[in-house]
Amino acid sequence: MSAPRDLDIYRALVGSRIAEQAIVDLNDKGVLHDHHSGLGHEAIGVGVGFAVRPDDAVQASHRSGMMLAHARGGFPLRDAVLSDIANAYLQFAPIPGRPRVIPIVGLIGSWVPMSVGFAMADRLRGKDTVTVSFFGDGGANEGAVHEAMNLAGARRLPMVFVIENNGFGLSMPASEAPGADALVDRAAGYGMPGIVVDGNDALAVHEAAQRAVDHARRGDGPIVLEARVTRWGAHADGVPELRTASELAQARERDCVRILHEDLIRRGVLDEVQTGAFADECRREVEAAVEEGLAARIHLPPTVLTEADAWNLTYAG
């Protein structure tokens, strides 16, 4: 991987962390509610985001969606913050000028069959695009996900299924849910290969995601990418945390931002001056967005969508 690309990934990683932390802080203060924190997941969204083309259709999850959208381009940190304050379109909205996205719905895993439809439609249109669908270890146990992956395997669709295995599906430890030793082992049952990657290592995620995307684009059928991380906090804002303080501290020991920072410093790709400049730039953008969003929240009238807007934001491919 080239040094410039490594720096781009690092910058996206830093920006995503700062934006996500700001959103989490607003939830902790009671300004926002019901957020599913993506802290610790940044390497997954960013790593995959740099492996896909703008015309590839990507369906993010509720954890790393912001990081993925930011890494793909067209979704600045300002929008990341404002979208959570309800003053900008979410990363899931198919907005003209942004890379292609597939919206998700609230019921875990139920969005995955939609991505299969996108892949089938693109094939019928003769496109060489790849469709990527994200879900967690909890979502991997949903029947809709099984059916979607089975159909993708049977039709040899150009798809990458990304499992963000963060150790817990709500309150169920991932180790207790499946009968198989690993979620990626299921790939063989759907007639596709599987890759496991350390979800704390952004460059490793990117390289694995690139292999997976290339595999699907060549016409070799779908593939599963399981990225393993440890969830930093509770399932969502307002959900009780079941782990001890020491377990939570241990979860943060493998910090994807720190890991990449130390690697780039060691290789001479990054120095401390650049490190500070990246952080300061991202922090200014995020702080300005928070200030703008909170001020507008007081005065902004409700957004009214036209019938055409509602239709296009729901169904446009």
Stockholm file with secondary structure:
# STOCKHOLM 1.0

chainA/1-317         MSAPRDLDIYRALVGSRIAEQAIVDLNDKGVLHDHHSGLGHEAIGVGVGFAVRPDDAVQASHRSGMMLAHARGGFPLRDAVLSDIANAYLQFAPIPGRPRVIPIVGLIGSWVPMSVGFAMADRLRGKDTVTVSFFGDGGANEGAVHEAMNLAGARRLPMVFVIENNGFGLSMPASEAPGADALVDRAAGYGMPGIVVDGNDALAVHEAAQRAVDHARRGDGPIVLEARVTRWGAHADGVPELRTASELAQARERDCVRILHEDLIRRGVLDEVQTGAFADECRREVEAAVEEGLAARIHLPPTVLTEADAWNLTYAG
#=GR chainA/1-317 SS CCHHHHHHHHHHHHHHHHHHHHHHHHHHTTSSCSCCCCTTCHHHHHHHHTTSCTTSEEECCTTTHHHHHHHHSSCCHHHHHHHHTTSSCCTTSCCTTSCCBCCCCSSTTTTHHHHHHHHHHHHHTTCCCCEEEEEETTGGGSHHHHHHHHHHHHTTCSEEEEEEECSEETTEEGGGSCSSSSGGGGGGGGTCCEEEEETTCHHHHHHHHHHHHHHHHTTCCCEEEEEECCCCSCSSTTSCCCSCHHHHHHHTSSCHHHHHHHHHHHHTSCCHHHHHHHHHHHHHHHHHHHHHHHHHHHHCCCCCCCHHHHHHHHHCC
#=GC SS_cons         CCHHHHHHHHHHHHHHHHHHHHHHHHHHTTSSCSCCCCTTCHHHHHHHHTTSCTTSEEECCTTTHHHHHHHHSSCCHHHHHHHHTTSSCCTTSCCTTSCCBCCCCSSTTTTHHHHHHHHHHHHHTTCCCCEEEEEETTGGGSHHHHHHHHHHHHTTCSEEEEEEECSEETTEEGGGSCSSSSGGGGGGGGTCCEEEEETTCHHHHHHHHHHHHHHHHTTCCCEEEEEECCCCSCSSTTSCCCSCHHHHHHHTSSCHHHHHHHHHHHHTSCCHHHHHHHHHHHHHHHHHHHHHHHHHHHHCCCCCCCHHHHHHHHHCC
//
